[in-house]
Every structure is written in C-alpha cells, then in structure tokens.
Amino acid sequence: MSVRETTTLRWIRASLAVFLKDWRSELRTRYAMSALVMFVVTTISIILFSLGGEGASPEVLAGMLWVVIFFAAMSGLSRTFVMEEERGTGMTLQLLTPPGAVFAGKLLFNLVLGAGLTLLTVVLYAFFINGFIVRTLSIFLLTIALGSVGLAAASTIIAAIIARANTKGTLYPVLSFPILLPLLMTVINATRLASDGAPLGEAAGEFQILISYIVVVITVSTLLFEYIWKD
C-alpha cells in the first residue's frame, strides 16, 4: 500500500471517528433531535390551524414546506461545533484530527441529521396538510435529496464560523438566510413543479443550480475551513 493510500485511509477513519463521536453524543443528549422534532410538530400544527381546512396554491404549500425545514434546521444544526467550545475539547480535536477530516465528519453528521429532519417534515406535512400533492415523484425526490445535501453543507460551515461567537443563537440564522436563499428559492420552485406534475426535464435547470450550489459550498468550505477552525 502506497503512502498516499495510507494517508487517505487515515483521513477517512478520522472523518468517521468525528461522525461517530458526534452521533454518540447526540444519542446521549438528544438535544438536536428533540429540538428538530418539537419544532417540526409545532410549526406544522400552527400551519394546519392557520389554514383552517382551506386550500392553498402549490406555490404557497411548497414555500411553507421549505420554510419549516429551514427553521427546523436552524434550531438543530447550529450546534455542530458548539459542543466542542462548551466542553473545551476543541483544542484536543484540532491536535488529533486533520481539519479536512473534522469538516467531513461534521458534514456527514449534519447530512444524516438533516436527512432525518427532511424526511420527518415531508411525511408529517403530506399527511396533515390538505392539498399538498406530489404528481411528479422523481422531481420531488431529487429535490429533497439535493436540498438536504445543500442545507447540510451550508449549515456546517456557518456553524464553524459562529461557534466562538457570544450570540450564537441570533447570529446563526442571520448568516444562514442570505447564504441559503438561492437554495431555498430553487427547491421551492422545484417542489412546485413536482406538485404541478411537470415532466422531469422541466426541472433540469433547478437541478443544475442545486448541484452547482452544493459543489461551490463544499469546495469553498473545504478551502476555508482550516483557517476558520484554527483561528
């Protein structure tokens, strides 16, 4: 085995170690899971009572779905790097793990948590909100998958930026909204197309934007993370 392959394997193992550390910690505390579930249930209940049995347009229903997902993510994914700062283990993690492996592990954790959040939200939303019908399942599934990846990627680097700030709760959504706005606008439009029954090819432009967004965010985050993490 070459030196390059050995280095790659160590990097992968370090990334998985960071992911498993965060996952075990989350299973013990259930802070993010509880926050996500409570926010989703509460928000969908408010939407349900607000509509009062009246129908809404596909654009409005698609927008409300992703608004719920966005704010739920703000309440649960913001603590990705806060745990190290609160427990004083950030310096130990910096010494033992390469920055790229830390980012990859945190990204994987947020991706799993965000995917679970999105799945829960979609199931509850489709079950309780009348009028939300998906006619083109392929568009909807691709939108959910790409939207979850983009949301996790952006949330991870933003959480690293605000980890040492005194006003984490306020700063996180303020920074997240302008960064996630292109993503939100695209997934809302793609979800509307899925509700309208548009053919898969009609959403090709939205998918190109989502893929480009993911590539750009992950690339920039990988390049900048070492400076953010160690400063």
C-alpha positions, 0 to 999 in steps of 0.5 A: 500500500502506497503512502498516499493510500495510507494517508487517505485511509487515515483521513477517512477513519478520522472523518468517521471517528468525528461522525461517530463521536458526534452521533454518540453524543447526540444519542446521549443528549438528544438535544438536536433531535428533540429540538428538530422534532418539537419544532417540526410538530409545532410549526406544522400544527400552527400551519394546519390551524392557520389554514383552517381546512382551506386550500392553498396554491402549490406555490404557497404549500411548497414555500411553507414546506421549505420554510419549516425545514429551514427553521427546523434546521436552524434550531438543530444544526447550529450546534455542530461545533458548539459542543466542542467550545462548551466542553473545551475539547476543541483544542484536543480535536484540532491536535488529533484530527486533520481539519479536512477530516473534522469538516467531513465528519461534521458534514456527514453528521449534519447530512444524516441529521438533516436527512432525518429532519427532511424526511420527518417534515415531508411525511408529517406535512403530506399527511396533515396538510390538505392539498399538498400533492406530489404528481411528479415523484422523481422531481420531488425526490431529487429535490429533497435529496439535493436540498438536504445535501445543500442545507447540510453543507451550508449549515456546517460551515456557518456553524464553524464560523459562529461557534466562538461567537457570544450570540450564537443563537441570533447570529446563526440564522442571520448568516444562514438566510442570505447564504441559503436563499438561492437554495431555498428559492430553487427547491421551492420552485422545484417542489412546485413543479413536482406538485404541478406534475411537470415532466422531469426535464422541466426541472433540469435547470433547478437541478443544475443550480442545486448541484452547482450550489452544493459543489461551490459550498463544499469546495469553498468550505473545504478551502476555508475551513482550516483557517476558520477552525484554527483561528 
